[in-house]
Amino acid sequence: MRAGVPEGRAARRAAFTAAAVAAITDLLPADAGPVSTTAPFTDLGLNSTQLARLTGALEDALGVAIPLVALYDHASIEQLVEYLAA
């Protein structure tokens, strides 16, 4: 089990998704609206600096190492969660 992440694939996916949505919400302006889990990070308004911050926030929240390139290779929350939960 990863530090701070519940056991079970569905539980891990839910924890990863919640952490990603929370981290992205913190990075976006207050009036950005709801965060889509299917939209590419760039469509959400995240730039390269914010993506680097996102990896740090997710690493802190989930206790796993996430290379920055993973956010480019898996460019939405759902894609990233699938990659991390595998």
N, CA, C and O atoms as a GROMACS GRO file, in nm:
protein
  344
    1MET      N    1   0.084  -0.119   0.000
    1MET     CA    2   0.000   0.000   0.000
    1MET      C    3   0.089   0.125   0.000
    1MET      O    4   0.189   0.130   0.071
    2ARG      N    5   0.052   0.224  -0.079
    2ARG     CA    6   0.124   0.350  -0.083
    2ARG      C    7   0.084   0.434   0.038
    2ARG      O    8  -0.029   0.426   0.085
    3ALA      N    9   0.178   0.514   0.086
    3ALA     CA   10   0.152   0.596   0.205
    3ALA      C   11   0.032   0.688   0.182
    3ALA      O   12   0.027   0.760   0.083
    4GLY      N   13  -0.062   0.683   0.273
    4GLY     CA   14  -0.176   0.774   0.268
    4GLY      C   15  -0.281   0.738   0.165
    4GLY      O   16  -0.376   0.814   0.145
    5VAL      N   17  -0.266   0.624   0.098
    5VAL     CA   18  -0.360   0.585  -0.007
    5VAL      C   19  -0.429   0.455   0.034
    5VAL      O   20  -0.361   0.358   0.065
    6PRO      N   21  -0.562   0.453   0.033
    6PRO     CA   22  -0.635   0.333   0.072
    6PRO      C   23  -0.603   0.215  -0.020
    6PRO      O   24  -0.566   0.233  -0.136
    7GLU      N   25  -0.618   0.095   0.033
    7GLU     CA   26  -0.596  -0.025  -0.046
    7GLU      C   27  -0.714  -0.048  -0.139
    7GLU      O   28  -0.822   0.006  -0.118
    8GLY      N   29  -0.693  -0.127  -0.241
    8GLY     CA   30  -0.798  -0.157  -0.338
    8GLY      C   31  -0.792  -0.059  -0.454
    8GLY      O   32  -0.778   0.062  -0.435
    9ARG      N   33  -0.803  -0.114  -0.573
    9ARG     CA   34  -0.790  -0.030  -0.692
    9ARG      C   35  -0.894   0.081  -0.698
    9ARG      O   36  -0.860   0.195  -0.729
   10ALA      N   37  -1.020   0.050  -0.668
   10ALA     CA   38  -1.126   0.152  -0.674
   10ALA      C   39  -1.102   0.261  -0.570
   10ALA      O   40  -1.122   0.379  -0.597
   11ALA      N   41  -1.060   0.221  -0.452
   11ALA     CA   42  -1.032   0.318  -0.347
   11ALA      C   43  -0.912   0.406  -0.383
   11ALA      O   44  -0.913   0.526  -0.358
   12ARG      N   45  -0.810   0.344  -0.442
   12ARG     CA   46  -0.692   0.423  -0.487
   12ARG      C   47  -0.733   0.522  -0.594
   12ARG      O   48  -0.693   0.639  -0.590
   13ARG      N   49  -0.813   0.476  -0.691
   13ARG     CA   50  -0.857   0.566  -0.799
   13ARG      C   51  -0.937   0.683  -0.743
   13ARG      O   52  -0.918   0.797  -0.785
   14ALA      N   53  -1.025   0.656  -0.649
   14ALA     CA   54  -1.106   0.762  -0.589
   14ALA      C   55  -1.018   0.860  -0.512
   14ALA      O   56  -1.038   0.982  -0.520
   15ALA      N   57  -0.919   0.809  -0.438
   15ALA     CA   58  -0.829   0.896  -0.363
   15ALA      C   59  -0.743   0.980  -0.457
   15ALA      O   60  -0.724   1.099  -0.433
   16PHE      N   61  -0.692   0.919  -0.563
   16PHE     CA   62  -0.610   0.991  -0.661
   16PHE      C   63  -0.693   1.099  -0.730
   16PHE      O   64  -0.647   1.212  -0.747
   17THR      N   65  -0.815   1.065  -0.769
   17THR     CA   66  -0.901   1.162  -0.837
   17THR      C   67  -0.932   1.279  -0.745
   17THR      O   68  -0.921   1.395  -0.787
   18ALA      N   69  -0.969   1.251  -0.622
   18ALA     CA   70  -1.001   1.358  -0.527
   18ALA      C   71  -0.879   1.447  -0.503
   18ALA      O   72  -0.892   1.569  -0.497
   19ALA      N   73  -0.762   1.387  -0.490
   19ALA     CA   74  -0.640   1.465  -0.468
   19ALA      C   75  -0.608   1.552  -0.588
   19ALA      O   76  -0.569   1.667  -0.572
   20ALA      N   77  -0.624   1.498  -0.708
   20ALA     CA   78  -0.596   1.575  -0.830
   20ALA      C   79  -0.693   1.690  -0.846
   20ALA      O   80  -0.652   1.802  -0.878
   21VAL      N   81  -0.821   1.666  -0.824
   21VAL     CA   82  -0.921   1.773  -0.835
   21VAL      C   83  -0.892   1.882  -0.732
   21VAL      O   84  -0.896   2.001  -0.765
   22ALA      N   85  -0.861   1.844  -0.609
   22ALA     CA   86  -0.831   1.943  -0.505
   22ALA      C   87  -0.706   2.023  -0.539
   22ALA      O   88  -0.704   2.145  -0.523
   23ALA      N   89  -0.602   1.956  -0.587
   23ALA     CA   90  -0.477   2.025  -0.621
   23ALA      C   91  -0.498   2.121  -0.737
   23ALA      O   92  -0.446   2.233  -0.735
   24ILE      N   93  -0.573   2.080  -0.839
   24ILE     CA   94  -0.598   2.167  -0.954
   24ILE      C   95  -0.685   2.283  -0.913
   24ILE      O   96  -0.663   2.396  -0.958
   25THR      N   97  -0.784   2.259  -0.830
   25THR     CA   98  -0.870   2.367  -0.781
   25THR      C   99  -0.787   2.474  -0.710
   25THR      O  100  -0.813   2.593  -0.725
   26ASP      N  101  -0.688   2.430  -0.634
   26ASP     CA  102  -0.599   2.525  -0.564
   26ASP      C  103  -0.513   2.606  -0.660
   26ASP      O  104  -0.476   2.719  -0.630
   27LEU      N  105  -0.480   2.548  -0.776
   27LEU     CA  106  -0.394   2.616  -0.872
   27LEU      C  107  -0.469   2.715  -0.962
   27LEU      O  108  -0.409   2.810  -1.013
   28LEU      N  109  -0.597   2.694  -0.979
   28LEU     CA  110  -0.677   2.777  -1.070
   28LEU      C  111  -0.738   2.896  -0.997
   28LEU      O  112  -0.753   2.894  -0.875
   29PRO      N  113  -0.774   3.001  -1.073
   29PRO     CA  114  -0.842   3.115  -1.012
   29PRO      C  115  -0.974   3.070  -0.948
   29PRO      O  116  -1.034   2.971  -0.990
   30ALA      N  117  -1.018   3.142  -0.848
   30ALA     CA  118  -1.139   3.105  -0.773
   30ALA      C  119  -1.261   3.096  -0.863
   30ALA      O  120  -1.352   3.018  -0.835
   31ASP      N  121  -1.266   3.173  -0.970
   31ASP     CA  122  -1.384   3.174  -1.057
   31ASP      C  123  -1.371   3.077  -1.175
   31ASP      O  124  -1.445   3.090  -1.272
   32ALA      N  125  -1.280   2.982  -1.167
   32ALA     CA  126  -1.256   2.890  -1.278
   32ALA      C  127  -1.368   2.789  -1.299
   32ALA      O  128  -1.380   2.732  -1.407
   33GLY      N  129  -1.451   2.768  -1.199
   33GLY     CA  130  -1.560   2.671  -1.212
   33GLY      C  131  -1.516   2.531  -1.177
   33GLY      O  132  -1.404   2.510  -1.128
   34PRO      N  133  -1.604   2.434  -1.201
   34PRO     CA  134  -1.572   2.296  -1.165
   34PRO      C  135  -1.459   2.240  -1.251
   34PRO      O  136  -1.440   2.282  -1.366
   35VAL      N  137  -1.386   2.146  -1.196
   35VAL     CA  138  -1.273   2.083  -1.265
   35VAL      C  139  -1.322   1.956  -1.333
   35VAL      O  140  -1.373   1.865  -1.267
   36SER      N  141  -1.306   1.950  -1.464
   36SER     CA  142  -1.342   1.831  -1.540
   36SER      C  143  -1.232   1.727  -1.525
   36SER      O  144  -1.113   1.759  -1.530
   37THR      N  145  -1.271   1.602  -1.505
   37THR     CA  146  -1.171   1.495  -1.495
   37THR      C  147  -1.132   1.441  -1.632
   37THR      O  148  -1.038   1.362  -1.642
   38THR      N  149  -1.203   1.481  -1.737
   38THR     CA  150  -1.174   1.431  -1.871
   38THR      C  151  -1.103   1.534  -1.959
   38THR      O  152  -1.045   1.497  -2.061
   39ALA      N  153  -1.108   1.660  -1.922
   39ALA     CA  154  -1.045   1.765  -2.002
   39ALA      C  155  -0.893   1.761  -1.987
   39ALA      O  156  -0.843   1.735  -1.878
   40PRO      N  157  -0.821   1.787  -2.096
   40PRO     CA  158  -0.675   1.797  -2.084
   40PRO      C  159  -0.637   1.908  -1.986
   40PRO      O  160  -0.707   2.008  -1.973
   41PHE      N  161  -0.525   1.889  -1.918
   41PHE     CA  162  -0.480   1.988  -1.820
   41PHE      C  163  -0.468   2.127  -1.883
   41PHE      O  164  -0.500   2.227  -1.819
   42THR      N  165  -0.422   2.132  -2.008
   42THR     CA  166  -0.408   2.263  -2.074
   42THR      C  167  -0.544   2.328  -2.098
   42THR      O  168  -0.556   2.450  -2.092
   43ASP      N  169  -0.646   2.247  -2.126
   43ASP     CA  170  -0.781   2.302  -2.144
   43ASP      C  171  -0.838   2.355  -2.013
   43ASP      O  172  -0.924   2.443  -2.013
   44LEU      N  173  -0.788   2.302  -1.900
   44LEU     CA  174  -0.830   2.353  -1.770
   44LEU      C  175  -0.762   2.486  -1.738
   44LEU      O  176  -0.800   2.555  -1.643
   45GLY      N  177  -0.661   2.521  -1.818
   45GLY     CA  178  -0.591   2.647  -1.798
   45GLY      C  179  -0.458   2.633  -1.728
   45GLY      O  180  -0.399   2.733  -1.687
   46LEU      N  181  -0.409   2.510  -1.714
   46LEU     CA  182  -0.281   2.490  -1.647
   46LEU      C  183  -0.166   2.509  -1.744
   46LEU      O  184  -0.166   2.454  -1.854
   47ASN      N  185  -0.068   2.587  -1.704
   47ASN     CA  186   0.053   2.605  -1.784
   47ASN      C  187   0.163   2.513  -1.730
   47ASN      O  188   0.141   2.439  -1.634
   48SER      N  189   0.280   2.518  -1.792
   48SER     CA  190   0.387   2.425  -1.753
   48SER      C  191   0.432   2.445  -1.609
   48SER      O  192   0.463   2.348  -1.540
   49THR      N  193   0.434   2.569  -1.562
   49THR     CA  194   0.472   2.594  -1.422
   49THR      C  195   0.369   2.534  -1.328
   49THR      O  196   0.405   2.475  -1.226
   50GLN      N  197   0.242   2.549  -1.361
   50GLN     CA  198   0.136   2.493  -1.276
   50GLN      C  199   0.138   2.340  -1.280
   50GLN      O  200   0.107   2.276  -1.180
   51LEU      N  201   0.173   2.282  -1.393
   51LEU     CA  202   0.184   2.136  -1.400
   51LEU      C  203   0.296   2.086  -1.309
   51LEU      O  204   0.283   1.982  -1.245
   52ALA      N  205   0.406   2.160  -1.304
   52ALA     CA  206   0.515   2.123  -1.212
   52ALA      C  207   0.467   2.132  -1.068
   52ALA      O  208   0.499   2.046  -0.986
   53ARG      N  209   0.393   2.236  -1.036
   53ARG     CA  210   0.337   2.249  -0.901
   53ARG      C  211   0.238   2.137  -0.871
   53ARG      O  212   0.232   2.085  -0.760
   54LEU      N  213   0.162   2.100  -0.973
   54LEU     CA  214   0.065   1.991  -0.956
   54LEU      C  215   0.135   1.860  -0.922
   54LEU      O  216   0.088   1.787  -0.835
   55THR      N  217   0.245   1.830  -0.989
   55THR     CA  218   0.317   1.707  -0.956
   55THR      C  219   0.362   1.709  -0.810
   55THR      O  220   0.351   1.609  -0.740
   56GLY      N  221   0.413   1.823  -0.765
   56GLY     CA  222   0.456   1.835  -0.625
   56GLY      C  223   0.341   1.817  -0.528
   56GLY      O  224   0.354   1.748  -0.428
   57ALA      N  225   0.229   1.880  -0.559
   57ALA     CA  226   0.112   1.869  -0.471
   57ALA      C  227   0.061   1.725  -0.466
   57ALA      O  228   0.024   1.676  -0.359
   58LEU      N  229   0.059   1.659  -0.580
   58LEU     CA  230   0.013   1.520  -0.582
   58LEU      C  231   0.112   1.427  -0.512
   58LEU      O  232   0.071   1.333  -0.443
   59GLU      N  233   0.239   1.451  -0.530
   59GLU     CA  234   0.338   1.370  -0.459
   59GLU      C  235   0.322   1.384  -0.309
   59GLU      O  236   0.330   1.285  -0.235
   60ASP      N  237   0.300   1.507  -0.263
   60ASP     CA  238   0.279   1.530  -0.119
   60ASP      C  239   0.152   1.463  -0.070
   60ASP      O  240   0.151   1.400   0.036
   61ALA      N  241   0.044   1.475  -0.146
   61ALA     CA  242  -0.086   1.422  -0.104
   61ALA      C  243  -0.091   1.269  -0.110
   61ALA      O  244  -0.154   1.206  -0.026
   62LEU      N  245  -0.023   1.212  -0.209
   62LEU     CA  246  -0.037   1.068  -0.233
   62LEU      C  247   0.083   0.986  -0.186
   62LEU      O  248   0.073   0.864  -0.171
   63GLY      N  249   0.194   1.052  -0.162
   63GLY     CA  250   0.312   0.980  -0.118
   63GLY      C  251   0.377   0.895  -0.226
   63GLY      O  252   0.442   0.795  -0.196
   64VAL      N  253   0.359   0.935  -0.351
   64VAL     CA  254   0.420   0.864  -0.463
   64VAL      C  255   0.498   0.964  -0.549
   64VAL      O  256   0.463   1.082  -0.556
   65ALA      N  257   0.603   0.915  -0.613
   65ALA     CA  258   0.679   1.000  -0.705
   65ALA      C  259   0.605   1.005  -0.838
   65ALA      O  260   0.564   0.902  -0.892
   66ILE      N  261   0.590   1.126  -0.891
   66ILE     CA  262   0.522   1.145  -1.018
   66ILE      C  263   0.612   1.229  -1.108
   66ILE      O  264   0.631   1.348  -1.082
   67PRO      N  265   0.668   1.169  -1.212
   67PRO     CA  266   0.752   1.248  -1.301
   67PRO      C  267   0.666   1.348  -1.379
   67PRO      O  268   0.553   1.318  -1.417
   68LEU      N  269   0.719   1.466  -1.401
   68LEU     CA  270   0.645   1.570  -1.473
   68LEU      C  271   0.598   1.521  -1.609
   68LEU      O  272   0.488   1.556  -1.652
   69VAL      N  273   0.678   1.442  -1.675
   69VAL     CA  274   0.641   1.391  -1.807
   69VAL      C  275   0.511   1.309  -1.801
   69VAL      O  276   0.441   1.299  -1.901
   70ALA      N  277   0.479   1.251  -1.687
   70ALA     CA  278   0.356   1.172  -1.674
   70ALA      C  279   0.233   1.259  -1.698
   70ALA      O  280   0.132   1.210  -1.748
   71LEU      N  281   0.240   1.388  -1.663
   71LEU     CA  282   0.127   1.477  -1.684
   71LEU      C  283   0.111   1.514  -1.831
   71LEU      O  284   0.002   1.553  -1.874
   72TYR      N  285   0.217   1.503  -1.907
   72TYR     CA  286   0.208   1.526  -2.051
   72TYR      C  287   0.166   1.399  -2.124
   72TYR      O  288   0.092   1.404  -2.221
   73ASP      N  289   0.214   1.283  -2.076
   73ASP     CA  290   0.177   1.156  -2.136
   73ASP      C  291   0.035   1.114  -2.101
   73ASP      O  292  -0.030   1.042  -2.178
   74HIS      N  293  -0.014   1.157  -1.986
   74HIS     CA  294  -0.148   1.124  -1.937
   74HIS      C  295  -0.213   1.257  -1.903
   74HIS      O  296  -0.215   1.299  -1.787
   75ALA      N  297  -0.267   1.325  -2.004
   75ALA     CA  298  -0.296   1.468  -1.999
   75ALA      C  299  -0.432   1.508  -1.941
   75ALA      O  300  -0.475   1.621  -1.959
   76SER      N  301  -0.499   1.417  -1.873
   76SER     CA  302  -0.622   1.454  -1.802
   76SER      C  303  -0.620   1.383  -1.666
   76SER      O  304  -0.540   1.292  -1.644
   77ILE      N  305  -0.707   1.425  -1.578
   77ILE     CA  306  -0.713   1.360  -1.447
   77ILE      C  307  -0.742   1.212  -1.462
   77ILE      O  308  -0.675   1.129  -1.400
   78GLU      N  309  -0.840   1.177  -1.544
   78GLU     CA  310  -0.875   1.035  -1.560
   78GLU      C  311  -0.758   0.954  -1.615
   78GLU      O  312  -0.732   0.843  -1.568
   79GLN      N  313  -0.687   1.009  -1.714
   79GLN     CA  314  -0.573   0.936  -1.770
   79GLN      C  315  -0.461   0.923  -1.667
   79GLN      O  316  -0.399   0.817  -1.656
   80LEU      N  317  -0.435   1.030  -1.593
   80LEU     CA  318  -0.330   1.026  -1.493
   80LEU      C  319  -0.365   0.928  -1.380
   80LEU      O  320  -0.279   0.852  -1.335
   81VAL      N  321  -0.489   0.929  -1.337
   81VAL     CA  322  -0.534   0.838  -1.231
   81VAL      C  323  -0.520   0.693  -1.277
   81VAL      O  324  -0.475   0.608  -1.200
   82GLU      N  325  -0.557   0.665  -1.400
   82GLU     CA  326  -0.544   0.529  -1.452
   82GLU      C  327  -0.397   0.487  -1.451
   82GLU      O  328  -0.366   0.373  -1.415
   83TYR      N  329  -0.309   0.575  -1.489
   83TYR     CA  330  -0.165   0.548  -1.489
   83TYR      C  331  -0.115   0.524  -1.345
   83TYR      O  332  -0.042   0.429  -1.319
   84LEU      N  333  -0.154   0.610  -1.252
   84LEU     CA  334  -0.106   0.600  -1.114
   84LEU      C  335  -0.164   0.480  -1.041
   84LEU      O  336  -0.096   0.421  -0.956
   85ALA      N  337  -0.287   0.443  -1.072
   85ALA     CA  338  -0.353   0.334  -1.001
   85ALA      C  339  -0.314   0.196  -1.053
   85ALA      O  340  -0.346   0.094  -0.992
   86ALA      N  341  -0.245   0.194  -1.166
   86ALA     CA  342  -0.207   0.065  -1.227
   86ALA      C  343  -0.106  -0.009  -1.140
   86ALA      O  344  -0.063  -0.119  -1.175
   0.00000   0.00000   0.00000
